[in-house]
Amino acid sequence: MVRDLDRVPANYFKKLVNTDDIWEVRVDVSRNTFRLLGFFERQALIVLTNAFQKKTQQTPPAEIRLAEERKTDHISRRQSHG
């Protein structure tokens, strides 16, 4: 089932602690749960960096590191291109 929402409900969206301001969005499809990681840009837009199927309660540290690396790269590119 696909739903079109104006806003992501708070229970699907949370800030990950001890990260460089990385957020997690939960998506449930059938019996599978997926996580999309990203960050806010200019207070309104969320830039999604990576996604994975989550099978445990804890977000894998490698996925968090990947999101942080991509955030750093994105910000660096944006600043160098004005």
N, CA, C and O of each residue as an XYZ file, in Angstrom:
328
protein
N       0.837     -1.173      0.000
C       0.000      0.000      0.000
C       0.889      1.245      0.000
O       1.820      1.357      0.797
N       0.596      2.145     -0.876
C       1.337      3.397     -0.981
C       0.424      4.517     -0.516
O      -0.736      4.604     -0.919
N       0.971      5.380      0.346
C       0.200      6.525      0.824
C       0.935      7.802      0.479
O       2.161      7.868      0.567
N       0.189      8.807      0.090
C       0.742     10.125     -0.200
C       0.445     11.013      1.005
O      -0.714     11.258      1.339
N       1.497     11.487      1.648
C       1.339     12.307      2.841
C       2.017     13.654      2.648
O       3.072     13.742      2.020
N       1.406     14.704      3.191
C       2.030     16.026      3.153
C       3.216     16.097      4.107
O       4.196     16.793      3.842
N       3.121     15.373      5.213
C       4.178     15.361      6.225
C       4.385     13.929      6.704
O       3.454     13.125      6.748
N       5.621     13.638      7.058
C       5.933     12.320      7.604
C       5.554     12.325      9.085
O       6.026     13.181      9.832
N       4.712     11.384      9.524
C       4.350     11.335     10.945
C       5.582     11.125     11.824
O       6.531     10.448     11.430
N       5.553     11.711     13.010
C       6.703     11.665     13.914
C       7.137     10.245     14.252
O       8.325     10.005     14.468
N       6.207      9.299     14.303
C       6.592      7.936     14.659
C       7.363      7.233     13.539
O       7.887      6.140     13.758
N       7.445      7.820     12.367
C       8.226      7.263     11.260
C       9.561      7.986     11.078
O      10.357      7.599     10.222
N       9.813      9.018     11.861
C      10.910      9.941     11.595
C      11.609     10.286     12.900
O      10.963     10.764     13.832
N      12.922     10.053     12.988
C      13.617     10.398     14.230
C      15.065     10.778     13.964
O      15.692     10.318     13.010
N      15.576     11.640     14.848
C      16.979     12.050     14.783
C      17.803     10.988     15.481
O      17.461     10.554     16.581
N      18.886     10.569     14.848
C      19.766      9.572     15.444
C      20.740     10.262     16.388
O      21.405     11.225     16.005
N      20.824      9.776     17.606
C      21.709     10.377     18.605
C      23.162     10.051     18.283
O      23.468      9.045     17.643
N      24.038     10.923     18.738
C      25.490     10.767     18.536
C      25.882     10.680     17.059
O      26.786      9.934     16.685
N      25.182     11.458     16.232
C      25.510     11.530     14.804
C      25.676     12.993     14.415
O      25.413     13.895     15.210
N      26.115     13.212     13.186
C      26.250     14.561     12.642
C      24.898     15.011     12.080
O      24.767     15.281     10.887
N      23.892     15.086     12.969
C      22.540     15.530     12.610
C      21.924     14.668     11.509
O      21.342     15.188     10.557
N      22.054     13.357     11.644
C      21.470     12.409     10.692
C      20.098     11.984     11.214
O      19.919     11.723     12.404
N      19.142     11.922     10.298
C      17.769     11.529     10.616
C      17.451     10.211      9.936
O      18.043      9.863      8.914
N      16.510      9.483     10.515
C      16.092      8.193      9.980
C      14.595      8.235      9.693
O      13.805      8.675     10.528
N      14.215      7.771      8.503
C      12.813      7.657      8.120
C      12.514      6.172      7.975
O      13.232      5.453      7.280
N      11.463      5.719      8.627
C      11.079      4.313      8.554
C       9.985      4.138      7.509
O       9.016      4.897      7.470
N      10.156      3.124      6.662
C       9.166      2.803      5.639
C       8.824      1.327      5.786
O       9.709      0.473      5.733
N       7.552      1.027      5.970
C       7.097     -0.356      6.074
C       6.418     -0.754      4.773
O       5.473     -0.103      4.326
N       6.913     -1.835      4.171
C       6.350     -2.357      2.932
C       6.065     -3.837      3.163
O       6.981     -4.627      3.391
N       4.799     -4.200      3.103
C       4.377     -5.565      3.424
C       4.917     -5.929      4.800
O       4.578     -5.279      5.790
N       5.739     -6.944      4.872
C       6.309     -7.346      6.169
C       7.763     -6.923      6.307
O       8.472     -7.402      7.193
N       8.202     -6.039      5.447
C       9.589     -5.569      5.465
C       9.654     -4.124      5.947
O       8.796     -3.304      5.621
N      10.680     -3.836      6.721
C      10.912     -2.474      7.195
C      12.213     -1.968      6.600
O      13.250     -2.625      6.687
N      12.142     -0.801      6.000
C      13.314     -0.168      5.407
C      13.585      1.130      6.144
O      12.673      1.768      6.671
N      14.855      1.507      6.172
C      15.265      2.762      6.781
C      15.973      3.605      5.728
O      16.811      3.111      4.973
N      15.621      4.872      5.693
C      16.283      5.831      4.822
C      16.953      6.847      5.726
O      16.315      7.404      6.620
N      18.223      7.091      5.503
C      18.956      8.060      6.307
C      19.187      9.323      5.496
O      19.312      9.274      4.272
N      19.240     10.441      6.181
C      19.476     11.701      5.494
C      19.664     12.837      6.481
O      19.837     12.625      7.681
N      19.627     14.045      5.947
C      19.846     15.240      6.766
C      19.036     16.386      6.194
O      18.630     16.365      5.032
N      18.807     17.386      7.032
C      18.086     18.576      6.589
C      19.042     19.556      5.941
O      20.172     19.752      6.388
N      18.554     20.161      4.880
C      19.299     21.228      4.214
C      18.390     22.445      4.173
O      17.256     22.377      3.697
N      18.899     23.545      4.673
C      18.143     24.812      4.697
C      16.818     24.674      5.441
O      15.822     25.286      5.055
N      16.802     23.893      6.482
C      15.685     23.742      7.417
C      14.403     23.134      6.837
O      13.474     22.866      7.599
N      14.315     22.908      5.534
C      13.058     22.413      4.990
C      13.204     21.161      4.136
O      12.294     20.333      4.088
N      14.322     21.019      3.473
C      14.519     19.908      2.545
C      15.346     18.827      3.209
O      16.384     19.112      3.805
N      14.895     17.594      3.109
C      15.722     16.507      3.623
C      16.402     15.830      2.442
O      15.754     15.455      1.465
N      17.705     15.681      2.547
C      18.506     15.018      1.519
C      18.722     13.589      1.997
O      19.349     13.362      3.032
N      18.197     12.624      1.239
C      18.356     11.219      1.606
C      19.688     10.712      1.075
O      20.027     10.940     -0.087
N      20.437     10.030      1.919
C      21.790      9.608      1.565
C      21.904      8.123      1.279
O      22.684      7.723      0.415
N      21.152      7.305      1.975
C      21.235      5.862      1.786
C      20.017      5.187      2.409
O      19.302      5.781      3.217
N      19.798      3.941      2.016
C      18.668      3.168      2.526
C      19.104      1.722      2.695
O      20.019      1.246      2.023
N      18.432      1.039      3.601
C      18.753     -0.360      3.854
C      17.559     -1.024      4.516
O      16.696     -0.356      5.085
N      17.520     -2.347      4.435
C      16.480     -3.092      5.125
C      16.947     -3.334      6.553
O      18.025     -3.882      6.786
N      16.139     -2.925      7.480
C      16.529     -3.025      8.888
C      15.980     -4.310      9.484
O      14.781     -4.581      9.418
N      16.867     -5.089     10.061
C      16.462     -6.361     10.647
C      16.659     -6.399     12.155
O      16.213     -7.336     12.817
N      17.326     -5.382     12.704
C      17.540     -5.307     14.151
C      17.082     -3.943     14.642
O      16.779     -3.062     13.838
N      17.031     -3.765     15.942
C      16.612     -2.479     16.504
C      17.660     -1.391     16.315
O      17.318     -0.217     16.168
N      18.932     -1.773     16.317
C      20.004     -0.781     16.228
C      20.365     -0.496     14.774
O      20.487     -1.413     13.962
N      20.535      0.780     14.459
C      20.970      1.168     13.119
C      22.442      0.802     12.963
O      23.261      1.176     13.802
N      22.791      0.074     11.896
C      24.192     -0.329     11.716
C      25.129      0.882     11.655
O      24.876      1.821     10.901
N      26.206      0.866     12.441
C      27.160      1.987     12.443
C      27.717      2.296     11.053
O      27.971      3.459     10.742
N      27.908      1.288     10.223
C      28.428      1.521      8.867
C      27.450      2.354      8.044
O      27.875      3.176      7.232
N      26.155      2.155      8.239
C      25.148      2.938      7.509
C      25.163      4.389      7.986
O      25.010      5.310      7.183
N      25.346      4.592      9.279
C      25.424      5.956      9.820
C      26.666      6.657      9.286
O      26.598      7.815      8.873
N      27.797      5.964      9.291
C      29.041      6.560      8.762
C      28.875      6.935      7.288
O      29.321      8.001      6.862
N      28.235      6.059      6.513
C      28.007      6.342      5.097
C      27.154      7.599      4.935
O      27.455      8.447      4.095
N      26.105      7.724      5.723
C      25.245      8.914      5.661
C      26.032     10.173      6.012
O      25.881     11.204      5.356
N      26.867     10.094      7.041
C      27.667     11.253      7.448
C      28.686     11.626      6.374
O      28.901     12.809      6.110
N      29.310     10.634      5.757
C      30.273     10.906      4.679
C      29.585     11.567      3.492
O      30.112     12.516      2.910
N      28.416     11.069      3.138
C      27.685     11.652      2.006
C      27.187     13.051      2.333
O      27.134     13.907      1.449
N      26.823     13.298      3.575
C      26.420     14.647      3.985
C      27.594     15.605      3.827
O      27.445     16.686      3.257
N      28.756     15.211      4.329
C      29.960     16.042      4.220
C      30.284     16.328      2.763
O      30.598     17.464      2.408
N      30.211     15.309      1.918
C      30.489     15.466      0.492
C      29.482     16.414     -0.157
O      29.862     17.279     -0.946
N      28.212     16.255      0.171
C      27.160     17.101     -0.399
C      27.381     18.568     -0.030
O      27.299     19.450     -0.884
N      27.660     18.818      1.240
C      27.871     20.196      1.699
C      29.105     20.795      1.035
O      29.092     21.958      0.632
N      30.156     20.016      0.921
C      31.388     20.482      0.275
C      31.139     20.853     -1.182
O      31.606     21.892     -1.649
N      30.415     20.017     -1.890
C      30.108     20.295     -3.306
C      29.225     21.531     -3.444
O      29.437     22.357     -4.332
N      28.237     21.651     -2.565
C      27.336     22.804     -2.628
C      28.108     24.095     -2.393
O      27.873     25.086     -3.084
N      29.022     24.098     -1.431
C      29.797     25.301     -1.125
C      30.761     25.652     -2.250
O      30.984     26.832     -2.521
N      31.332     24.655     -2.904
C      32.288     24.939     -3.978
C      31.602     25.407     -5.261
O      32.241     26.003     -6.128
N      30.296     25.136     -5.382
C      29.552     25.563     -6.570
C      28.651     26.758     -6.291
O      27.843     27.144     -7.135
N      28.792     27.339     -5.114
C      28.065     28.553     -4.754
C      26.650     28.311     -4.503
O      25.910     29.243     -4.189
